[in-house]
Amino acid sequence: MGLLSLGTPLPWDQAKKLAHEVRKHGIEQFLHIWRNMKDRQKDRLLWGDEVEYMMVSLDHRNRRARLSQRGHEVLALLQVDEAEQLERAKRTGEKPNLEALWRPEFGRYMIE
């Protein structure tokens, strides 16, 4: 999502009337992108590229999805390899071979 620098957002009462259409088009766009990209592997990210993840807890029995507030716990696990490689590089003088850097994002349910 980008920063709104031109124009103004709709007042809530007007935006609420359009929420269904926005959801519908958002789902259609997501499915279109997913179908076209689902088999891509090992794409190389360029400087400034990032992938953001929303952590979701699924309740299959009740068919519900909720945002998980455990992003900080998962982030700590993902950063273990990074920390180990950086420490090893510091000791040996070798360049670390990091495929990804994991960082916190806006909410406790997000990582990038």
Residue frames as a rotation matrix with the C-alpha (Angstrom) as fourth column:
MET 1
0.590 0.807 0.000 0.00
0.807 -0.590 0.000 0.00
0.000 0.000 -1.000 0.00
GLY 2
-0.368 -0.756 0.541 1.28
0.748 -0.586 -0.310 3.47
0.552 0.291 0.782 -0.71
LEU 3
-0.620 0.060 -0.782 1.13
0.543 -0.687 -0.483 6.85
-0.567 -0.724 0.394 0.90
LEU 4
0.375 0.798 0.472 -1.86
0.927 -0.311 -0.210 8.96
-0.020 0.516 -0.856 -0.13
SER 5
-0.530 -0.655 -0.539 -0.15
0.607 -0.737 0.299 12.10
-0.593 -0.169 0.787 -1.41
LEU 6
-0.951 0.308 -0.022 -2.69
-0.230 -0.660 0.715 13.25
0.206 0.685 0.699 -3.98
GLY 7
-0.176 0.970 -0.168 -6.39
-0.080 0.156 0.984 13.63
0.981 0.187 0.051 -3.38
THR 8
-0.537 0.096 0.838 -8.27
-0.839 -0.166 -0.519 13.01
0.090 -0.981 0.170 -0.19
PRO 9
-0.970 0.223 -0.101 -9.80
0.231 0.969 -0.082 9.87
0.080 -0.103 -0.991 1.27
LEU 10
-0.247 0.959 0.142 -13.56
0.023 -0.140 0.990 9.46
0.969 0.248 0.012 1.20
PRO 11
-0.338 0.253 0.907 -15.46
-0.926 -0.260 -0.273 10.18
0.166 -0.932 0.322 4.40
TRP 12
-0.904 -0.124 0.410 -16.29
-0.269 0.908 -0.320 6.96
-0.333 -0.399 -0.854 6.26
ASP 13
-0.033 0.976 0.217 -20.01
-0.201 0.206 -0.958 7.02
-0.979 -0.075 0.189 5.44
GLN 14
0.558 0.178 -0.810 -19.22
-0.809 -0.100 -0.579 7.11
-0.184 0.979 0.088 1.70
ALA 15
-0.451 -0.821 -0.349 -16.35
-0.854 0.511 -0.098 4.62
0.259 0.254 -0.932 1.89
LYS 16
-0.616 0.257 0.745 -18.50
-0.371 0.739 -0.562 2.14
-0.695 -0.623 -0.360 3.84
LYS 17
0.486 0.862 -0.143 -20.97
-0.496 0.138 -0.858 1.99
-0.720 0.488 0.494 0.94
LEU 18
0.533 -0.364 -0.764 -18.15
-0.783 0.132 -0.608 0.88
0.322 0.922 -0.214 -1.38
ALA 19
-0.112 -0.671 0.733 -16.55
-0.883 0.405 0.236 -1.66
-0.456 -0.621 -0.638 0.99
HIS 20
0.472 0.344 0.812 -18.18
-0.043 0.928 -0.369 -4.69
-0.881 0.139 0.453 -0.68
GLU 21
0.995 -0.096 -0.023 -16.91
-0.026 -0.024 -0.999 -3.68
0.095 0.995 -0.026 -4.14
VAL 22
0.315 -0.937 0.150 -13.43
-0.914 -0.342 -0.216 -2.98
0.254 -0.069 -0.965 -2.80
ARG 23
-0.034 -0.280 0.960 -13.30
-0.615 0.762 0.200 -6.41
-0.788 -0.584 -0.198 -1.13
LYS 24
0.754 0.414 0.510 -14.61
0.116 0.680 -0.724 -8.13
-0.647 0.605 0.465 -4.25
HIS 25
0.888 -0.447 -0.106 -12.04
-0.250 -0.276 -0.928 -6.47
0.385 0.851 -0.357 -6.53
GLY 26
0.140 -0.863 0.486 -9.25
-0.989 -0.102 0.104 -7.02
-0.041 -0.495 -0.868 -4.00
ILE 27
0.182 0.003 0.983 -10.00
-0.294 0.954 0.051 -10.75
-0.938 -0.299 0.175 -3.88
GLU 28
0.940 0.198 0.279 -10.18
0.201 0.342 -0.918 -10.96
-0.278 0.918 0.282 -7.67
GLN 29
0.649 -0.759 -0.044 -6.85
-0.626 -0.501 -0.597 -9.14
0.431 0.415 -0.801 -8.02
PHE 30
0.015 -0.636 0.772 -5.21
-0.880 0.358 0.312 -11.36
-0.474 -0.684 -0.555 -5.40
LEU 31
0.450 0.220 0.866 -6.41
0.026 0.966 -0.259 -14.55
-0.893 0.138 0.428 -7.12
HIS 32
0.995 -0.100 0.000 -5.26
-0.011 -0.111 -0.994 -13.29
0.100 0.989 -0.111 -10.51
ILE 33
0.331 -0.931 0.157 -1.77
-0.888 -0.363 -0.281 -12.47
0.318 -0.046 -0.947 -9.21
TRP 34
0.048 -0.298 0.953 -1.55
-0.696 0.675 0.246 -15.71
-0.716 -0.675 -0.175 -7.24
ARG 35
0.768 0.304 0.563 -2.51
0.130 0.787 -0.603 -17.86
-0.627 0.536 0.565 -10.23
ASN 36
0.904 -0.428 -0.001 0.10
-0.121 -0.253 -0.960 -16.14
0.410 0.868 -0.280 -12.40
MET 37
0.170 -0.909 0.381 2.89
-0.799 -0.354 -0.486 -16.23
0.576 -0.222 -0.787 -9.81
LYS 38
0.754 0.249 0.607 2.30
-0.634 0.519 0.574 -19.38
-0.172 -0.818 0.549 -7.75
ASP 39
0.904 -0.398 0.154 4.94
0.419 0.896 -0.145 -21.46
-0.080 0.195 0.977 -9.54
ARG 40
0.547 -0.748 0.376 7.72
-0.238 -0.569 -0.787 -18.85
0.803 0.341 -0.489 -9.56
GLN 41
0.871 -0.345 -0.349 10.73
0.476 0.416 0.775 -19.73
-0.122 -0.841 0.527 -7.48
LYS 42
0.103 -0.966 -0.237 14.03
0.847 -0.039 0.530 -18.18
-0.521 -0.255 0.815 -6.51
ASP 43
0.636 0.093 0.766 13.30
0.520 -0.785 -0.336 -14.75
0.570 0.613 -0.547 -7.95
ARG 44
-0.407 -0.843 -0.352 16.02
0.889 -0.276 -0.365 -12.38
0.211 -0.461 0.862 -6.97
LEU 45
0.714 0.611 -0.342 14.86
0.684 -0.713 0.155 -9.39
-0.149 -0.345 -0.927 -4.96
LEU 46
-0.014 -0.685 0.728 16.48
0.616 -0.579 -0.533 -6.08
0.787 0.442 0.430 -5.81
TRP 47
-0.880 -0.381 -0.285 17.50
0.459 -0.524 -0.717 -3.30
0.124 -0.761 0.636 -3.46
GLY 48
-0.805 0.588 0.080 14.38
-0.584 -0.758 -0.290 -1.98
-0.110 -0.280 0.954 -1.76
ASP 49
-0.172 0.753 -0.635 12.18
-0.417 0.528 0.740 -4.93
0.893 0.392 0.223 -2.72
GLU 50
-0.852 -0.059 0.520 10.34
-0.512 0.298 -0.806 -6.45
-0.107 -0.953 -0.284 0.18
VAL 51
-0.353 0.764 -0.540 7.70
0.065 0.596 0.801 -9.03
0.934 0.247 -0.259 0.90
GLU 52
-0.652 0.217 0.727 5.31
-0.746 -0.358 -0.562 -8.42
0.138 -0.908 0.396 3.76
TYR 53
-0.612 0.412 -0.675 3.49
0.259 0.911 0.321 -11.23
0.747 0.022 -0.664 5.52
MET 54
-0.111 0.644 0.757 0.37
-0.900 -0.388 0.199 -11.09
0.422 -0.659 0.623 7.65
MET 55
-0.963 -0.248 -0.105 0.29
-0.165 0.852 -0.496 -13.76
0.213 -0.461 -0.862 10.31
VAL 56
-0.083 0.996 -0.012 -3.08
-0.871 -0.067 0.487 -15.51
0.484 0.051 0.873 10.40
SER 57
-0.852 -0.045 0.521 -4.43
-0.360 0.772 -0.523 -18.11
-0.379 -0.634 -0.674 12.79
LEU 58
-0.463 0.686 -0.560 -6.86
-0.619 0.202 0.759 -20.50
0.634 0.699 0.331 11.11
ASP 59
-0.534 0.460 0.710 -9.73
-0.509 0.496 -0.704 -22.18
-0.676 -0.737 -0.031 12.94
HIS 60
-0.914 0.090 -0.397 -10.67
-0.322 0.437 0.840 -24.91
0.249 0.895 -0.371 10.47
ARG 61
-0.723 0.669 -0.174 -13.53
0.680 0.644 -0.351 -26.26
-0.123 -0.372 -0.920 12.53
ASN 62
0.098 0.796 -0.598 -15.39
0.569 -0.537 -0.623 -22.94
-0.817 -0.279 -0.505 12.65
ARG 63
0.140 -0.113 0.984 -14.06
0.977 -0.148 -0.156 -21.72
0.164 0.983 0.089 9.28
ARG 64
0.986 0.119 -0.115 -12.58
0.145 -0.955 0.260 -18.54
-0.079 -0.273 -0.959 10.77
ALA 65
0.077 -0.980 0.181 -9.33
0.831 -0.037 -0.555 -16.70
0.551 0.193 0.812 10.25
ARG 66
0.965 0.152 -0.212 -7.95
0.252 -0.755 0.605 -14.24
-0.068 -0.638 -0.767 12.78
LEU 67
0.460 -0.845 0.273 -4.84
-0.334 -0.449 -0.829 -12.11
0.823 0.290 -0.489 12.79
SER 68
0.578 -0.373 -0.725 -2.19
0.739 0.616 0.272 -13.67
0.345 -0.694 0.632 14.99
GLN 69
0.903 -0.240 0.358 -0.44
-0.343 -0.902 0.261 -11.35
0.260 -0.358 -0.897 17.42
ARG 70
0.750 -0.609 0.259 2.63
0.171 0.557 0.813 -13.62
-0.639 -0.565 0.522 17.63
GLY 71
0.905 -0.394 0.162 4.72
0.089 -0.197 -0.976 -11.98
0.416 0.898 -0.143 14.90
HIS 72
0.421 -0.785 0.454 7.46
-0.877 -0.480 -0.017 -11.07
0.231 -0.390 -0.891 17.38
GLU 73
0.357 -0.263 0.896 7.85
-0.438 0.800 0.409 -14.75
-0.825 -0.539 0.171 18.39
VAL 74
0.800 -0.024 0.599 8.06
0.486 0.612 -0.624 -15.96
-0.352 0.790 0.502 14.80
LEU 75
0.848 -0.497 0.183 10.39
-0.262 -0.694 -0.670 -13.10
0.460 0.521 -0.719 13.90
ALA 76
0.363 -0.732 0.577 12.82
-0.862 -0.029 0.506 -14.13
-0.353 -0.681 -0.642 16.66
LEU 77
0.404 -0.167 0.899 12.95
0.115 0.985 0.131 -17.67
-0.908 0.051 0.417 15.21
LEU 78
0.885 -0.016 0.466 13.46
0.466 0.029 -0.884 -16.43
0.001 0.999 0.033 11.66
GLN 79
0.771 -0.591 0.237 16.31
-0.510 -0.796 -0.324 -14.15
0.380 0.129 -0.916 12.73
VAL 80
0.722 -0.519 0.457 18.35
-0.167 0.511 0.843 -16.93
-0.672 -0.685 0.282 14.40
ASP 81
0.501 -0.539 0.677 20.10
0.825 0.534 -0.186 -17.97
-0.261 0.652 0.712 11.16
GLU 82
0.677 -0.207 0.706 20.80
0.254 -0.835 -0.488 -14.34
0.691 0.510 -0.513 10.27
ALA 83
0.800 -0.358 0.481 22.37
-0.599 -0.500 0.626 -13.66
0.016 -0.789 -0.614 13.67
GLU 84
0.631 -0.573 0.523 24.48
0.193 0.769 0.609 -16.83
-0.751 -0.284 0.596 13.48
GLN 85
0.507 -0.433 0.746 25.77
0.851 0.114 -0.512 -15.95
0.137 0.894 0.426 10.01
LEU 86
0.726 -0.221 0.651 26.59
-0.105 -0.971 -0.213 -12.38
0.680 0.086 -0.728 11.02
GLU 87
0.776 -0.448 0.443 28.44
-0.494 0.003 0.869 -13.58
-0.391 -0.894 -0.219 14.11
ARG 88
0.532 -0.575 0.621 30.40
0.590 0.778 0.215 -16.14
-0.607 0.252 0.753 12.05
ALA 89
0.590 -0.285 0.755 31.25
0.628 -0.426 -0.652 -13.44
0.507 0.859 -0.072 9.48
LYS 90
0.832 -0.273 0.484 32.48
-0.460 -0.827 0.323 -11.15
0.312 -0.491 -0.813 12.23
ARG 91
0.647 -0.582 0.492 34.79
-0.224 0.472 0.853 -13.90
-0.729 -0.662 0.176 13.57
THR 92
0.249 -0.530 0.811 36.10
0.679 0.692 0.244 -15.14
-0.690 0.490 0.532 10.22
GLY 93
-0.428 -0.377 -0.821 36.00
-0.218 -0.839 0.499 -12.01
-0.877 0.392 0.277 8.08
GLU 94
-0.850 0.190 0.491 33.94
0.518 0.470 0.715 -13.85
-0.095 0.862 -0.498 5.46
LYS 95
-0.757 0.653 -0.027 30.94
-0.624 -0.709 0.329 -12.26
0.195 0.266 0.944 3.81
PRO 96
-0.528 0.626 0.574 27.63
-0.165 0.587 -0.793 -13.67
-0.833 -0.513 -0.207 5.16
ASN 97
-0.957 0.280 -0.072 25.39
0.005 0.267 0.964 -15.47
0.289 0.922 -0.257 2.64
LEU 98
-0.629 0.770 -0.106 21.98
0.069 -0.081 -0.994 -14.13
-0.774 -0.633 -0.003 3.66
GLU 99
-0.739 0.443 0.507 19.07
0.638 0.220 0.738 -14.89
0.216 0.869 -0.445 1.36
ALA 100
0.219 0.857 0.467 16.64
0.391 -0.516 0.762 -12.79
0.894 0.016 -0.448 3.37
LEU 101
-0.939 -0.340 0.058 16.55
0.102 -0.434 -0.895 -10.38
0.330 -0.834 0.442 6.27
TRP 102
-0.062 0.953 -0.296 13.51
0.783 0.230 0.578 -10.66
0.619 -0.196 -0.760 8.51
ARG 103
-0.952 -0.225 0.209 12.20
0.087 -0.850 -0.520 -7.45
0.295 -0.476 0.828 10.08
PRO 104
-0.442 0.841 -0.312 9.17
0.620 0.035 -0.784 -6.34
-0.648 -0.539 -0.537 12.07
GLU 105
-0.633 0.360 0.685 6.43
0.511 -0.470 0.719 -4.56
0.581 0.806 0.114 10.17
PHE 106
-0.446 0.469 0.762 3.63
-0.380 -0.870 0.313 -2.18
0.810 -0.150 0.567 11.16
GLY 107
0.419 0.739 0.528 1.55
-0.832 0.080 0.549 -4.44
0.363 -0.669 0.648 13.39
ARG 108
-0.246 -0.483 0.840 2.28
-0.812 0.576 0.093 -7.36
-0.529 -0.660 -0.534 15.72
TYR 109
0.484 0.511 0.711 0.59
-0.021 0.819 -0.574 -9.59
-0.875 0.263 0.407 13.14
MET 110
0.989 -0.116 -0.093 3.03
-0.107 -0.126 -0.986 -8.64
0.102 0.985 -0.137 10.36
ILE 111
0.234 -0.972 0.037 6.63
0.169 0.078 0.983 -9.41
-0.958 -0.224 0.182 9.38
GLU 112
0.924 -0.003 -0.382 8.68
-0.370 -0.255 -0.893 -8.53
-0.094 0.967 -0.237 6.30
